[in-house]
Amino acid sequence: MKNHATGISEILDQLETPLEKLVSEGKSAMNKVASREKYLNTQFAAQLQDLTKTQVTFQNRKTLIFEKSGPAISNVFKISGKSERSARNL
């Protein structure tokens, strides 16, 4: 039993340094990924804000068009949607 304990202890001593190196490399890789993620998020933040503003502007203009055009335009869109569905079914 003492031989097994000694063998296990020796193996653990041999593995300790490579495992510490592996953990260190893993932490380094995760830090690099986090840094790149932060960079990408920073780069696209402005585009995301522009997209949001554009979507709001589009929705406002769409609502305004529907309000001004009344039921006539909504009927056109309904007919257009039905014709697209019919074309897909063919």
Phi and psi in degrees as GROMACS dihedral restraints (atoms count N, CA, C in turn):
[ dihedral_restraints ]
;  ai    aj    ak    al  type     phi  dphi    fc
    3     4     5     6     1   -65.9    20    10
    4     5     6     7     1   -34.9    20    10
    6     7     8     9     1   -63.7    20    10
    7     8     9    10     1   -40.6    20    10
    9    10    11    12     1   -64.1    20    10
   10    11    12    13     1   -43.0    20    10
   12    13    14    15     1   -63.5    20    10
   13    14    15    16     1   -40.8    20    10
   15    16    17    18     1   -65.2    20    10
   16    17    18    19     1   -43.6    20    10
   18    19    20    21     1   -61.8    20    10
   19    20    21    22     1   -44.9    20    10
   21    22    23    24     1   -63.3    20    10
   22    23    24    25     1   -42.6    20    10
   24    25    26    27     1   -61.4    20    10
   25    26    27    28     1   -41.3    20    10
   27    28    29    30     1   -66.1    20    10
   28    29    30    31     1   -43.0    20    10
   30    31    32    33     1   -63.2    20    10
   31    32    33    34     1   -42.8    20    10
   33    34    35    36     1   -61.5    20    10
   34    35    36    37     1   -40.3    20    10
   36    37    38    39     1   -63.0    20    10
   37    38    39    40     1   -38.6    20    10
   39    40    41    42     1   -70.7    20    10
   40    41    42    43     1   -33.4    20    10
   42    43    44    45     1   -85.4    20    10
   43    44    45    46     1   -18.8    20    10
   45    46    47    48     1   -58.9    20    10
   46    47    48    49     1   -48.6    20    10
   48    49    50    51     1   -64.9    20    10
   49    50    51    52     1   -48.8    20    10
   51    52    53    54     1   -62.6    20    10
   52    53    54    55     1   -35.6    20    10
   54    55    56    57     1   -68.4    20    10
   55    56    57    58     1   -39.1    20    10
   57    58    59    60     1   -63.3    20    10
   58    59    60    61     1   -39.9    20    10
   60    61    62    63     1   -64.0    20    10
   61    62    63    64     1   -42.4    20    10
   63    64    65    66     1   -62.5    20    10
   64    65    66    67     1   -43.5    20    10
   66    67    68    69     1   -63.1    20    10
   67    68    69    70     1   -42.4    20    10
   69    70    71    72     1   -62.6    20    10
   70    71    72    73     1   -43.7    20    10
   72    73    74    75     1   -65.5    20    10
   73    74    75    76     1   -37.5    20    10
   75    76    77    78     1   -64.4    20    10
   76    77    78    79     1   -44.0    20    10
   78    79    80    81     1   -62.9    20    10
   79    80    81    82     1   -40.9    20    10
   81    82    83    84     1   -62.6    20    10
   82    83    84    85     1   -43.5    20    10
   84    85    86    87     1   -63.5    20    10
   85    86    87    88     1   -41.2    20    10
   87    88    89    90     1   -66.1    20    10
   88    89    90    91     1   -37.1    20    10
   90    91    92    93     1   -65.0    20    10
   91    92    93    94     1   -39.6    20    10
   93    94    95    96     1   -63.5    20    10
   94    95    96    97     1   -44.2    20    10
   96    97    98    99     1   -62.2    20    10
   97    98    99   100     1   -43.9    20    10
   99   100   101   102     1   -63.0    20    10
  100   101   102   103     1   -39.6    20    10
  102   103   104   105     1   -65.0    20    10
  103   104   105   106     1   -44.0    20    10
  105   106   107   108     1   -65.5    20    10
  106   107   108   109     1   -38.9    20    10
  108   109   110   111     1   -62.3    20    10
  109   110   111   112     1   -43.5    20    10
  111   112   113   114     1   -62.8    20    10
  112   113   114   115     1   -42.1    20    10
  114   115   116   117     1   -61.4    20    10
  115   116   117   118     1   -47.5    20    10
  117   118   119   120     1   -63.0    20    10
  118   119   120   121     1   -42.1    20    10
  120   121   122   123     1   -61.2    20    10
  121   122   123   124     1   -39.2    20    10
  123   124   125   126     1   -65.6    20    10
  124   125   126   127     1   -42.9    20    10
  126   127   128   129     1   -64.2    20    10
  127   128   129   130     1   -37.2    20    10
  129   130   131   132     1   -94.8    20    10
  130   131   132   133     1    -2.6    20    10
  132   133   134   135     1   -61.8    20    10
  133   134   135   136     1   -43.7    20    10
  135   136   137   138     1   -64.6    20    10
  136   137   138   139     1   -42.3    20    10
  138   139   140   141     1   -64.6    20    10
  139   140   141   142     1   -36.6    20    10
  141   142   143   144     1   -66.1    20    10
  142   143   144   145     1   -40.6    20    10
  144   145   146   147     1   -63.9    20    10
  145   146   147   148     1   -42.8    20    10
  147   148   149   150     1   -61.8    20    10
  148   149   150   151     1   -42.3    20    10
  150   151   152   153     1   -61.5    20    10
  151   152   153   154     1   -44.9    20    10
  153   154   155   156     1   -61.3    20    10
  154   155   156   157     1   -45.2    20    10
  156   157   158   159     1   -62.1    20    10
  157   158   159   160     1   -42.7    20    10
  159   160   161   162     1   -64.2    20    10
  160   161   162   163     1   -40.8    20    10
  162   163   164   165     1   -63.9    20    10
  163   164   165   166     1   -41.1    20    10
  165   166   167   168     1   -64.8    20    10
  166   167   168   169     1   -45.0    20    10
  168   169   170   171     1   -60.3    20    10
  169   170   171   172     1   -44.4    20    10
  171   172   173   174     1   -60.5    20    10
  172   173   174   175     1   -46.6    20    10
  174   175   176   177     1   -63.1    20    10
  175   176   177   178     1   -40.6    20    10
  177   178   179   180     1   -63.3    20    10
  178   179   180   181     1   -44.2    20    10
  180   181   182   183     1   -67.7    20    10
  181   182   183   184     1   -39.1    20    10
  183   184   185   186     1   -61.7    20    10
  184   185   186   187     1   -44.8    20    10
  186   187   188   189     1   -62.4    20    10
  187   188   189   190     1   -43.0    20    10
  189   190   191   192     1   -62.1    20    10
  190   191   192   193     1   -42.7    20    10
  192   193   194   195     1   -61.8    20    10
  193   194   195   196     1   -45.7    20    10
  195   196   197   198     1   -63.1    20    10
  196   197   198   199     1   -38.7    20    10
  198   199   200   201     1   -66.4    20    10
  199   200   201   202     1   -40.8    20    10
  201   202   203   204     1   -77.4    20    10
  202   203   204   205     1   -33.2    20    10
  204   205   206   207     1   -85.3    20    10
  205   206   207   208     1   -19.6    20    10
  207   208   209   210     1    72.6    20    10
  208   209   210   211     1  -156.6    20    10
  210   211   212   213     1   -69.7    20    10
  211   212   213   214     1   -19.8    20    10
  213   214   215   216     1   -60.7    20    10
  214   215   216   217     1   -47.7    20    10
  216   217   218   219     1   -69.2    20    10
  217   218   219   220     1   -36.6    20    10
  219   220   221   222     1   -65.4    20    10
  220   221   222   223     1   -34.3    20    10
  222   223   224   225     1   -65.5    20    10
  223   224   225   226     1   -38.1    20    10
  225   226   227   228     1   -61.9    20    10
  226   227   228   229     1   -44.6    20    10
  228   229   230   231     1   -66.4    20    10
  229   230   231   232     1   -36.1    20    10
  231   232   233   234     1   -64.6    20    10
  232   233   234   235     1   -45.3    20    10
  234   235   236   237     1   -64.3    20    10
  235   236   237   238     1   -42.5    20    10
  237   238   239   240     1   -61.2    20    10
  238   239   240   241     1   -43.1    20    10
  240   241   242   243     1   -64.4    20    10
  241   242   243   244     1   -39.2    20    10
  243   244   245   246     1   -66.6    20    10
  244   245   246   247     1   -40.1    20    10
  246   247   248   249     1   -68.1    20    10
  247   248   249   250     1   -34.8    20    10
  249   250   251   252     1   -65.5    20    10
  250   251   252   253     1   -43.0    20    10
  252   253   254   255     1   -63.9    20    10
  253   254   255   256     1   -39.2    20    10
  255   256   257   258     1   -65.5    20    10
  256   257   258   259     1   -40.2    20    10
  258   259   260   261     1   -64.5    20    10
  259   260   261   262     1   -38.3    20    10
  261   262   263   264     1   -66.8    20    10
  262   263   264   265     1   -35.3    20    10
  264   265   266   267     1   -71.0    20    10
  265   266   267   268     1   -21.3    20    10
